[in-house]
């Protein structure tokens, strides 16, 4: 289903996301140190993303082109960080699980 007003739909979605954040019950779990650690420090884990042959070739060309200053991997990390802020309940659940795993 396509829309006659994609900008309006995006604005409505953003408003709904904000309302969901405002309705979220406060938690005693401190997420700030986890938010701070998202995009910092050693990058020693990988996230695999399946892509088409065309996208893979484009990715390789982006990496090989010296006259374009883009770090596609950092762009993906930034996007995941933004998603963590947009979906704090899911992020909190993940960080709680991470802390449990670290205790073991």
Phi, psi and omega in degrees: 000120178263159184246151175280342183222077182297327179295317178298319178296319179296320178294319177298317179297318179297320179294320177296318178300318180295319179296320178296320178297319181292328180280347182296130179290140178296148181241152176276359181275122182277109181274341186306313179298329179286320175300317181298327184276349185306311190244022182236169174078194183288134178261089185245010175238154180240155175237122181269137179229122177283137180223164176286166179300321180296317180293322179297317179296319178297317177304311181298320180293321176301318181293327185272344184277121183278337184271004174242120181265088180220139176242093185299323179297318178294325177299320178293316177301317179298320180295317178296322177296317177299320178296324178298322178286328179285334184233069186297329179295316180292319179297317179298317179300317180295319182288327175296316178297321179297317179296323177295315178299322180292332179286338183276000000 
